[in-house]
């Protein structure tokens, strides 16, 4: 795939505001809708169309009038869209992205970009062949804290980096897994979904940790170990951890959606003479190092759609090109190919009736300890954890026959069929809230 700087720096429509079509305006798509309106008020974009199986009503449109259609391709044609924002069920990402790319429409594609590495490559290669620009929606990578932390590391502010940890202890009620037919699924109708804690709601923790490690491309990953578990009655993991080995060191991320006391997720850079904690949703950084008092800084953030517009019109550097998420997609692939998540024994979780959610006693401490020590749950004494070493071929370009079959099957389906099979509404994508 071509590097981001080789993509076209201008759009066929030429002048601002650029017309934008949003595919998926419910669920997390509501955030994108409001963000498009914010940028519209700044004169950067114009909301040209909304793609939903069920049109938004007047209340949802909040007094705005916009063309709506369930036919994504036709809507791109009729609106003359320059950019498509895709926030639809995970299995639809690749096909919808390729429909837009085939029409010369640039993309902001929600994370995770695809449910398998094969589908990711099909999307990334197709977008590159079409000569359009694609930004992947890891909003945390737009934080100005990311380059600031990288600079601190390069300057040796905390000494030699020993590794990077990530921790996410969140809570999700049982209704969360009923929000869409694909929610909490590993596969649906024979198509990969891989909607787990590390691959969707807390995917930012993984991607951000890899970015701070300087290991964002697929070839940067040399080994992956996973432990996937579930307290809820679902297919995917809700309590999991992963340890990624790169030439630059270890990256360990632990996550749960069954926290006793939910808190802000963070990434922790360990150095020989200090540490840096990054609460990535808040753009907040704490630097602790020998010989200095603690320093806390709150940074700004560049919106990824705004960055895409600036890239197309001014030649600004694109922040999250597809290949910059290749290492993350290797983690998704490792989770996809791992054994199905192990159901926690009944005595390892408890139901909070007043909140209609399940909690795993002690998990908050385990998540924090994993980020602090680079250890997996089983190494921290959790008797219910089951480690899994990813096969060597997930670390290389050797094709996975199972992934190829899934990609072929998905490619044979139209986007409309996939959408109808995987969700009642196109906009049922739920990303990090």
Phi, psi and omega per residue, in radians:
X1 nan 2.498 -3.139
X2 -1.225 2.536 3.035
X3 -1.103 2.760 -3.027
X4 -0.999 -0.636 -3.060
X5 -1.184 -0.222 3.135
X6 -1.592 -0.104 3.084
X7 -1.237 2.756 3.110
X8 -1.034 2.467 -3.117
X9 -1.763 0.176 3.083
X10 -2.452 2.821 -3.102
X11 -1.969 2.645 -3.130
X12 -0.986 -0.507 -3.125
X13 -1.353 -0.289 2.980
X14 1.365 -1.268 -2.919
X15 -1.763 2.716 3.032
X16 -1.313 2.647 -0.045
X17 -1.408 2.580 3.123
X18 -1.457 2.325 3.120
X19 -1.264 2.309 -3.062
X20 -2.155 2.371 2.978
X21 -1.918 2.322 3.099
X22 -1.834 2.099 3.044
X23 -1.748 1.870 -3.102
X24 1.732 1.597 -3.046
X25 -1.955 0.109 3.060
X26 -1.939 3.049 -3.056
X27 1.068 -2.334 3.105
X28 -1.140 -0.337 3.097
X29 -1.047 -0.433 3.092
X30 -1.057 -0.642 3.103
X31 -1.100 -0.756 3.123
X32 -1.111 -0.659 3.131
X33 -1.075 -0.808 3.122
X34 -1.153 -0.633 3.136
X35 -1.179 -0.697 3.081
X36 -1.078 -0.722 3.116
X37 -1.136 -0.647 3.096
X38 -1.075 -0.798 3.131
X39 -1.250 -0.477 3.059
X40 -1.141 -0.707 3.108
X41 -1.110 -0.434 3.113
X42 -1.532 -0.038 3.109
X43 1.407 0.273 -3.085
X44 -1.604 -0.639 -3.120
X45 -2.366 2.942 3.024
X46 -2.336 2.192 3.103
X47 -1.225 1.884 -3.040
X48 -1.697 -0.443 -3.098
X49 -2.955 2.745 3.084
X50 -2.241 2.241 3.104
X51 -1.808 1.998 3.095
X52 -2.550 2.536 3.049
X53 -1.129 -0.655 3.053
X54 -1.983 2.034 -3.069
X55 -1.009 2.584 3.047
X56 -1.173 2.505 3.125
X57 -1.557 3.121 -3.054
X58 -1.056 -0.662 3.136
X59 -1.145 -0.741 3.136
X60 -1.162 -0.558 3.133
X61 -1.402 -0.228 3.048
X62 0.940 0.817 3.068
X63 1.482 -0.064 3.141
X64 -1.570 2.663 3.051
X65 -2.026 2.246 -3.112
X66 -2.653 2.576 3.112
X67 -1.149 2.373 3.135
X68 -2.266 2.556 3.119
X69 -2.815 2.630 3.027
X70 -1.530 -0.132 -3.132
X71 -1.710 1.758 -3.029
X72 -1.060 -0.864 -3.110
X73 -1.079 -0.773 3.136
X74 -1.114 -0.645 -3.139
X75 -1.173 -0.689 3.078
X76 -1.064 -0.711 -3.141
X77 -1.156 -0.846 -3.018
X78 -1.231 -0.464 -3.100
X79 -1.638 -0.259 -3.043
X80 1.117 0.628 -3.055
X81 -1.014 2.433 3.015
X82 -1.683 -0.497 -3.110
X83 -2.343 2.459 2.978
X84 -2.070 2.276 3.016
X85 -1.774 2.080 -3.057
X86 -1.910 1.991 -3.138
X87 -2.333 1.150 -3.023
X88 -2.099 3.055 3.128
X89 -0.921 2.512 -3.000
X90 -0.877 -0.788 -3.083
X91 -1.155 -0.249 -3.118
X92 -1.571 -0.179 -2.983
X93 -0.982 -0.870 -3.034
X94 -1.112 -0.875 -3.084
X95 -1.118 -0.730 3.128
X96 -1.162 -0.684 3.100
X97 -1.065 -0.711 -3.122
X98 -1.258 -0.547 3.034
X99 -1.080 -0.823 3.138
X100 -1.119 -0.799 -3.121
X101 -1.042 -0.683 -3.139
X102 -1.115 -0.333 3.124
X103 -1.805 0.166 3.114
X104 1.331 0.349 -3.104
X105 -1.680 2.260 3.137
X106 -1.338 2.871 -2.892
X107 -2.344 2.450 2.752
X108 -2.022 1.939 -3.022
X109 -1.913 2.147 -3.117
X110 -1.047 2.698 3.040
X111 -1.519 2.711 -0.217
X112 -1.184 2.526 -3.053
X113 -1.097 -0.455 -3.120
X114 -2.824 2.831 -3.133
X115 -1.534 -0.065 3.122
X116 -2.646 2.824 3.134
X117 -1.203 -0.600 3.110
X118 -1.105 -0.759 3.107
X119 -1.164 -0.656 3.079
X120 -1.055 -0.812 -3.129
X121 -1.140 -0.677 3.120
X122 -1.068 -0.717 3.104
X123 -1.182 -0.905 -3.055
X124 -1.103 -0.747 -3.140
X125 -1.189 -0.671 3.128
X126 -1.170 -0.708 3.097
X127 -1.117 -0.759 3.132
X128 -1.096 -0.743 -3.135
X129 -1.113 -0.575 -3.134
X130 -1.353 -0.283 3.114
X131 1.334 0.394 3.081
X132 -1.820 2.915 -3.107
X133 -1.713 2.402 3.101
X134 -2.240 2.197 3.034
X135 -1.893 2.276 3.113
X136 -1.626 2.365 -2.935
X137 -1.383 0.851 2.972
X138 -1.504 1.542 -3.023
X139 -1.058 -0.530 -3.129
X140 -1.101 -0.434 -3.132
X141 -1.354 -0.081 2.990
X142 -1.559 -0.082 -3.141
X143 -1.180 2.371 3.089
X144 -1.216 -0.209 3.077
X145 -1.186 -0.515 -3.086
X146 -1.086 -0.963 3.089
X147 -1.135 -0.534 3.127
X148 -1.141 -0.734 3.116
X149 -1.187 -0.722 3.089
X150 -1.006 -0.699 3.138
X151 -1.154 -0.746 3.098
X152 -1.038 -0.751 3.124
X153 -1.098 -0.791 -3.120
X154 -1.118 -0.555 -3.141
X155 -1.405 -0.093 -3.134
X156 1.323 0.443 -3.078
X157 -1.054 -0.522 3.126
X158 -2.083 0.388 3.113
X159 1.353 -2.671 3.135
X160 -1.322 2.209 -3.136
X161 -1.275 2.204 -3.134
X162 -1.598 -0.413 -3.118
X163 2.812 3.064 -3.111
X164 -2.280 2.321 3.094
X165 -2.004 2.716 3.072
X166 -2.378 2.494 -3.101
X167 -2.417 2.291 3.070
X168 -2.427 1.950 3.126
X169 -2.066 1.652 -3.101
X170 -2.019 3.002 3.101
X171 -2.221 2.382 3.046
X172 -2.356 2.295 -3.124
X173 -1.408 3.063 -3.063
X174 -1.171 -0.458 3.109
X175 -1.148 -0.461 3.128
X176 -1.003 -0.641 -3.109
X177 -1.480 -0.007 3.064
X178 -1.921 0.141 -3.039
X179 -1.211 -0.403 3.139
X180 -2.791 2.710 -3.115
X181 -1.013 -0.478 -3.092
X182 -1.559 -0.142 -3.056
X183 -1.120 2.292 3.118
X184 1.252 0.243 -3.110
X185 -1.757 2.624 2.937
X186 -1.609 -0.620 3.094
X187 -2.540 2.650 3.110
X188 -2.489 2.163 -3.112
X189 0.949 0.658 3.093
X190 1.381 0.091 -3.121
X191 -1.954 2.398 3.123
X192 -1.085 2.453 3.032
X193 -2.137 -0.953 3.078
X194 0.983 0.920 3.125
X195 -1.595 1.353 -3.128
X196 -1.989 3.051 -3.071
X197 -1.020 -0.753 -3.084
X198 -1.435 -0.346 -3.058
X199 -1.747 -0.239 3.123
X200 -2.275 -1.419 -3.019
X201 -1.075 -0.632 -3.133
X202 -1.941 0.430 3.095
X203 -1.078 -0.549 3.128
X204 -1.041 -0.589 3.135
X205 -1.096 -0.740 3.136
X206 -1.177 -0.875 -3.091
X207 -1.110 -0.677 -3.122
X208 -1.232 -0.714 3.096
X209 -1.072 -0.757 3.108
X210 -1.116 -0.660 3.133
X211 -1.132 -0.754 3.133
X212 -1.198 -0.461 3.068
X213 -1.339 -0.219 -3.082
X214 1.310 0.415 -3.079
X215 -2.195 1.408 -3.055
X216 -1.862 -0.311 -3.073
X217 -1.622 2.708 -3.076
X218 -0.978 -0.693 -3.079
X219 -1.258 -0.150 3.107
X220 -1.348 -0.257 -3.079
X221 -1.597 2.209 3.133
X222 -1.935 -0.369 3.098
X223 -2.822 2.614 3.115
X224 -2.426 2.289 3.026
X225 -2.097 2.411 -3.104
X226 -2.268 2.654 2.913
X227 -2.350 1.970 -3.022
X228 -2.046 2.172 -3.095
X229 -2.418 2.911 3.110
X230 -2.598 2.335 3.008
X231 -1.656 -0.530 -3.127
X232 -1.445 2.832 -3.134
X233 -1.476 1.266 -3.100
X234 -2.369 3.069 3.080
X235 -1.509 -0.710 -3.025
X236 -1.471 3.086 3.136
X237 -1.441 2.507 2.965
X238 -2.092 -0.107 3.114
X239 -2.494 1.961 -2.974
X240 -2.716 2.872 3.030
X241 -2.604 2.725 -3.110
X242 -2.481 2.462 3.032
X243 -2.131 2.114 -3.065
X244 -1.932 2.241 3.077
X245 -1.774 2.282 3.106
X246 -2.297 2.887 3.067
X247 -1.040 -0.349 -3.124
X248 -1.667 0.057 3.097
X249 2.159 -2.990 -3.057
X250 -1.595 2.559 3.012
X251 -2.272 2.054 3.132
X252 -2.105 2.220 3.133
X253 -2.212 2.252 3.114
X254 -2.065 2.462 -3.056
X255 -2.549 2.625 2.995
X256 -2.622 2.590 2.985
X257 -1.896 0.291 -3.091
X258 -2.193 0.674 -3.084
X259 -1.196 2.579 3.022
X260 -1.281 -0.797 3.109
X261 -2.258 1.625 -3.078
X262 -1.008 2.522 3.133
X263 -2.507 3.112 -3.133
X264 -1.261 2.285 3.084
X265 -1.224 2.686 -3.099
X266 -2.641 2.855 3.029
X267 -2.106 2.425 -3.012
X268 -2.171 2.081 3.102
X269 -1.705 2.073 -3.116
X270 -1.671 2.192 3.074
X271 -2.119 2.900 -3.123
X272 -1.209 -0.332 -3.140
X273 -2.317 0.452 3.098
X274 2.858 -3.010 3.132
X275 -2.677 2.716 3.123
X276 -2.202 2.177 3.093
X277 -1.880 2.286 -3.095
X278 -2.166 1.893 3.018
X279 -1.503 1.681 -2.857
X280 -1.251 -0.402 3.091
X281 -1.328 -0.406 -3.110
X282 -1.795 -0.078 -3.077
X283 1.002 0.600 -3.055
X284 -1.920 2.345 -3.061
X285 -2.223 2.381 3.035
X286 -2.093 2.106 3.110
X287 -1.863 2.139 3.105
X288 -2.164 2.082 -3.091
X289 -2.569 2.731 -3.088
X290 -1.056 2.329 3.072
X291 1.482 -0.001 -3.132
X292 -2.320 2.667 3.001
X293 -1.317 2.827 3.118
X294 -1.099 2.448 -3.133
X295 -2.175 2.116 3.130
X296 -1.958 2.297 -3.080
X297 -2.325 2.407 3.025
X298 -1.915 2.173 -3.049
X299 -1.770 2.922 3.012
X300 -1.509 -3.056 -3.105
X301 -2.586 2.446 3.033
X302 -1.676 2.132 3.094
X303 -1.160 2.405 -3.026
X304 -1.245 -0.565 3.069
X305 -1.228 -0.705 3.093
X306 -1.102 -0.672 3.088
X307 -1.141 -0.670 3.100
X308 -1.099 -0.751 3.095
X309 -1.077 -0.777 3.137
X310 -1.120 -0.615 3.099
X311 -1.141 -0.746 -3.088
X312 -1.264 -0.564 -3.018
X313 -1.817 -0.415 -3.060
X314 -2.193 -0.099 -3.107
X315 1.371 0.334 3.091
X316 -1.077 2.658 3.140
X317 -1.146 2.282 3.096
X318 -1.280 2.303 -3.002
X319 -1.416 -0.668 -3.028
X320 -2.383 1.275 3.045
X321 -1.210 2.746 -3.093
X322 -0.899 -0.794 -3.084
X323 -1.157 -0.309 3.062
X324 -1.329 -0.041 3.057
X325 -2.025 0.203 -3.108
X326 -1.076 -0.695 3.123
X327 -1.138 -0.734 3.067
X328 -1.026 -0.734 -3.130
X329 -1.184 -0.458 3.013
X330 -1.156 -0.593 3.063
X331 -1.179 -0.782 3.072
X332 -0.984 -0.771 -3.131
X333 -1.126 -0.694 3.108
X334 -1.100 -0.703 3.115
X335 -1.200 -0.676 3.109
X336 -1.066 -0.698 -3.048
X337 -1.580 -0.123 3.110
X338 -1.254 2.807 3.023
X339 -0.984 2.650 3.128
X340 -0.977 2.534 -3.109
X341 -0.924 2.451 -3.124
X342 -1.406 2.254 3.071
X343 -1.222 2.230 3.102
X344 -1.165 2.507 3.086
X345 -1.083 2.696 -3.038
X346 -1.007 -0.509 -3.120
X347 -1.494 0.052 -3.135
X348 -1.726 -0.083 3.107
X349 -2.452 2.846 -3.139
X350 -2.419 2.659 3.123
X351 -1.704 2.304 3.010
X352 -1.756 1.649 -3.027
X353 -1.009 -0.651 -3.088
X354 -1.177 -0.380 3.123
X355 -1.943 -0.038 -3.128
X356 0.890 0.821 3.119
X357 -2.544 2.792 3.137
X358 -1.775 2.471 3.090
X359 -2.157 2.664 3.070
X360 -1.936 1.837 -3.125
X361 -0.961 2.296 3.114
X362 1.512 -0.095 -3.041
X363 -1.221 -0.543 -3.140
X364 -1.032 -0.765 3.128
X365 -1.177 -0.646 3.124
X366 -1.161 -0.709 3.114
X367 -1.071 -0.818 3.140
X368 -1.126 -0.700 -3.127
X369 -1.155 -0.656 3.115
X370 -1.090 -0.765 3.119
X371 -1.164 -0.481 -3.085
X372 -1.473 -0.456 -3.006
X373 -2.128 -0.097 -3.075
X374 1.185 0.253 -3.115
X375 -1.576 2.655 3.029
X376 -1.510 2.902 -3.100
X377 -0.966 -0.753 -3.112
X378 -1.106 -0.554 3.137
X379 -1.368 -0.266 3.103
X380 -1.653 0.096 3.058
X381 1.701 0.153 3.103
X382 -1.324 1.940 -3.044
X383 -1.180 -0.365 -3.071
X384 -1.566 -0.057 -3.077
X385 -1.460 2.621 -3.131
X386 -2.321 1.907 -3.117
X387 -1.298 2.652 3.088
X388 -2.508 2.207 3.075
X389 -1.618 2.189 3.141
X390 -1.181 2.389 3.071
X391 -0.981 2.655 -3.064
X392 -1.018 -0.577 -3.005
X393 -1.240 -0.224 3.055
X394 -1.274 -0.251 -3.089
X395 -1.658 0.006 -3.067
X396 -2.237 -2.971 3.110
X397 -1.625 0.167 3.102
X398 -1.162 2.140 -3.065
X399 -1.177 2.548 3.068
X400 -1.716 2.097 -3.039
X401 -1.070 -0.660 3.117
X402 -1.107 -0.766 3.126
X403 -1.108 -0.717 -3.135
X404 -1.082 -0.730 3.129
X405 -1.104 -0.732 3.122
X406 -1.113 -0.754 3.132
X407 -1.083 -0.752 3.133
X408 -1.082 -0.725 -3.110
X409 -1.150 -0.753 3.131
X410 -1.138 -0.719 -3.112
X411 -1.109 -0.510 -3.119
X412 -1.339 -0.230 -3.113
X413 -1.659 2.533 3.050
X414 -1.331 2.791 3.135
X415 -1.060 -0.641 3.142
X416 -1.123 -0.714 -3.137
X417 -1.142 -0.748 3.129
X418 -1.075 -0.792 -3.105
X419 -1.058 -0.785 -3.120
X420 -1.185 -0.552 -3.140
X421 -1.309 -0.547 -2.970
X422 -1.771 -0.276 -3.128
X423 -2.789 2.638 3.082
X424 -1.267 -0.457 -3.135
X425 -2.356 2.479 3.141
X426 -1.017 -0.625 -3.025
X427 -1.531 0.500 -3.107
X428 -1.555 0.179 3.071
X429 -1.051 2.295 3.027
X430 -2.126 2.015 3.116
X431 -1.847 -2.886 3.113
X432 -1.075 2.070 -3.076
X433 -1.351 nan nan
